[in-house]
Amino acid sequence: MKYISTLILVLLSISIQAQDYDEPGSGYGCISGDCEDGLGKYVWKNGDYYYGAWREGKMHGKGTHYKGNGNIYTGFYRNNKKNGQGKLVMSNGDIYTGEFVDNMAEGYGVIIYSNKTTYKGNWKGNKKHGKGTWKHFSGDMYIGEYQNNLRHGKGRFVYKNGESYNGMWSYGAMEGQGTYTYQDGTQQSGIWENGEIVKQ
């Protein structure tokens, strides 16, 4: 049976608390604007900096946060946490654009990996969860349901050679009722367990 690769998405979660300001002229803390209730630029000693909206001393509203590790987030914050629409460009080349809830990718979002593999669909807690479309750079494609980053529920996997499986999945494996279609058009339909057909 064909080997189905599983990508495990790890999105780095960023939780930043605005710190007490350093002494004036130190080059750290709020270096310009209003970092209490307005627009301002705040610089941390580790090299991170944020420019954007503030409310009551917290990142709140739209802004851009540059991390010392190379990650860049542009989008909305609420009480120091990413909430709403945003774009996270990671230092490894992966790019996520979509919804965030309390620093987590949650709701609808699109990720483009550095190797050009893509996923467009629903997220929960930084994981693929719900309906989505995954396209591997090799040409393989999956359209269907996910749970905790794994294919789970009903979905269709199409291999780059034209063969396909359409049916039920359980935690990444073909499991339950499904139909496998070969290149010559012949089909195997029945009950699958752990990627193998056990009853036709």
C-alpha positions as CSV (number, residue, x, y, z in Angstrom):
1,M,0.0,0.0,0.0
2,K,1.1,3.5,-0.7
3,Y,3.0,5.4,1.9
4,I,1.2,8.6,2.9
5,S,3.4,11.2,4.4
6,T,2.1,13.2,7.3
7,L,3.3,16.7,7.9
8,I,3.2,17.9,11.5
9,L,2.8,21.5,11.6
10,V,4.6,23.3,14.4
11,L,3.7,26.9,14.6
12,L,5.7,28.9,17.2
13,S,3.4,30.5,19.7
14,I,4.5,34.0,20.8
15,S,3.3,35.4,24.2
16,I,4.9,38.7,25.0
17,Q,4.3,40.7,28.1
18,A,5.1,44.4,27.9
19,Q,7.8,45.0,30.5
20,D,8.5,48.0,32.7
21,Y,10.3,50.7,30.7
22,D,14.1,51.0,31.0
23,E,15.7,54.2,31.9
24,P,15.5,56.9,29.2
25,G,18.3,56.8,26.6
26,S,19.1,53.1,27.3
27,G,17.9,52.0,23.8
28,Y,15.3,49.7,25.4
29,G,11.7,50.0,26.5
30,C,9.4,52.5,24.7
31,I,11.8,54.3,22.4
32,S,9.2,56.3,20.4
33,G,5.6,57.2,20.4
34,D,3.0,56.2,23.1
35,C,3.4,52.7,24.4
36,E,0.6,53.2,26.9
37,D,-2.5,54.3,24.9
38,G,-1.5,55.0,21.3
39,L,1.0,54.1,18.7
40,G,4.5,53.3,19.8
41,K,7.7,51.3,19.3
42,Y,8.9,49.1,22.1
43,V,12.3,47.4,22.1
44,W,13.3,44.4,24.3
45,K,16.8,43.6,25.4
46,N,16.7,40.2,23.5
47,G,16.4,42.1,20.2
48,D,12.6,41.8,19.8
49,Y,10.7,44.9,18.9
50,Y,7.1,45.9,18.3
51,Y,5.6,48.9,16.6
52,G,1.9,49.3,16.7
53,A,-1.2,50.1,18.8
54,W,-1.2,50.0,22.6
55,R,-3.9,50.1,25.2
56,E,-3.2,50.4,28.9
57,G,0.4,49.4,28.3
58,K,-0.4,46.3,26.3
59,M,-0.2,45.5,22.6
60,H,-3.7,46.0,21.5
61,G,-4.8,46.6,18.0
62,K,-2.8,46.3,14.8
63,G,1.0,46.1,14.9
64,T,4.1,44.4,13.7
65,H,6.3,42.3,16.0
66,Y,9.9,41.4,15.0
67,K,11.4,38.6,16.9
68,G,15.2,38.2,17.5
69,N,14.9,34.6,16.0
70,G,13.8,36.0,12.6
71,N,10.0,35.5,13.0
72,I,7.8,38.5,12.0
73,Y,4.2,38.8,12.9
74,T,1.9,41.5,11.4
75,G,-1.7,41.6,12.5
76,F,-4.0,42.2,15.4
77,Y,-3.4,41.9,19.1
78,R,-5.7,41.9,22.1
79,N,-4.2,42.2,25.6
80,N,-0.7,41.3,24.4
81,K,-1.9,38.2,22.5
82,K,-2.4,37.6,18.8
83,N,-6.1,37.7,18.1
84,G,-7.8,38.2,14.8
85,Q,-6.3,38.3,11.3
86,G,-2.6,38.1,11.1
87,K,0.4,37.0,9.1
88,L,3.3,35.1,10.6
89,V,6.5,34.8,8.6
90,M,8.8,32.3,10.2
91,S,12.6,32.3,10.0
92,N,12.6,28.8,8.3
93,G,10.6,30.2,5.4
94,D,7.1,29.0,6.4
95,I,4.3,31.6,6.1
96,Y,0.9,31.4,7.9
97,T,-1.8,33.8,7.0
98,G,-5.2,33.7,8.8
99,E,-7.0,33.8,12.1
100,F,-5.5,33.7,15.5
101,V,-7.0,33.2,18.9
102,D,-4.9,33.9,22.0
103,N,-1.6,33.4,20.1
104,M,-2.8,30.2,18.4
105,A,-3.7,29.6,14.7
106,E,-7.4,29.0,15.0
107,G,-10.2,29.4,12.5
108,Y,-9.5,29.6,8.8
109,G,-5.9,30.0,7.7
110,V,-3.4,29.2,4.9
111,I,0.2,28.0,5.4
112,I,2.8,27.9,2.7
113,Y,5.8,25.8,3.7
114,S,9.3,26.7,2.6
115,N,9.2,23.6,0.3
116,K,6.0,24.9,-1.4
117,T,3.7,22.4,0.3
118,T,0.4,24.2,1.2
119,Y,-2.6,23.8,3.5
120,K,-5.7,25.8,3.3
121,G,-8.4,25.2,5.8
122,N,-9.5,25.2,9.4
123,W,-7.2,25.2,12.4
124,K,-7.6,24.7,16.2
125,G,-4.9,25.3,18.7
126,N,-2.1,25.6,16.1
127,K,-3.2,22.3,14.4
128,K,-5.1,21.4,11.3
129,H,-8.5,20.7,12.5
130,G,-11.7,20.5,10.5
131,K,-12.0,20.7,6.7
132,G,-9.0,21.6,4.6
133,T,-7.0,21.0,1.4
134,W,-3.4,19.9,1.6
135,K,-1.1,20.0,-1.5
136,H,2.3,18.4,-1.3
137,F,5.1,19.8,-3.5
138,S,5.4,16.4,-5.1
139,G,1.9,16.5,-6.5
140,D,0.0,14.5,-3.9
141,M,-3.2,16.1,-2.6
142,Y,-5.7,15.5,0.2
143,I,-9.1,17.2,0.5
144,G,-11.1,16.4,3.6
145,E,-11.3,16.4,7.3
146,Y,-8.6,16.7,9.9
147,Q,-8.3,16.2,13.7
148,N,-5.3,17.3,15.6
149,N,-3.1,17.6,12.5
150,L,-4.1,14.1,11.2
151,R,-6.5,13.1,8.4
152,H,-9.5,12.0,10.4
153,G,-13.1,11.7,9.1
154,K,-14.1,11.8,5.4
155,G,-11.5,12.7,2.8
156,R,-10.0,12.0,-0.6
157,F,-6.3,11.5,-1.2
158,V,-5.0,11.8,-4.8
159,Y,-1.5,10.6,-5.5
160,K,0.7,12.3,-8.1
161,N,0.4,9.1,-10.3
162,G,-3.3,9.6,-10.5
163,E,-4.4,6.9,-8.1
164,S,-6.7,7.9,-5.3
165,Y,-8.5,6.9,-2.1
166,N,-11.9,8.3,-1.3
167,G,-13.4,7.4,2.1
168,M,-13.0,7.4,5.8
169,W,-9.8,8.1,7.8
170,S,-8.8,7.5,11.4
171,Y,-5.8,9.4,12.8
172,G,-3.9,9.5,9.6
173,A,-4.7,6.1,8.2
174,M,-7.4,4.8,5.8
175,E,-9.9,3.3,8.1
176,G,-13.6,2.4,7.5
177,Q,-15.6,2.4,4.3
178,G,-13.6,3.6,1.3
179,T,-12.7,3.1,-2.4
180,Y,-9.2,3.0,-3.9
181,T,-8.9,3.7,-7.6
182,Y,-5.9,2.6,-9.6
183,Q,-4.3,4.1,-12.6
184,D,-6.1,1.8,-15.0
185,G,-9.4,2.7,-13.5
186,T,-10.0,-0.5,-11.5
187,Q,-11.3,0.0,-8.0
188,Q,-11.3,-1.7,-4.6
189,S,-14.2,-0.8,-2.4
190,G,-14.8,-2.1,1.1
191,I,-13.7,-1.8,4.7
192,W,-10.2,-0.6,5.5
193,E,-8.1,-1.0,8.6
194,N,-4.8,0.9,9.1
195,G,-4.4,1.5,5.4
196,E,-5.2,-2.1,4.2
197,I,-8.5,-3.4,2.8
198,V,-9.9,-6.1,5.0
199,K,-13.4,-6.7,3.6
200,Q,-14.8,-6.1,0.1
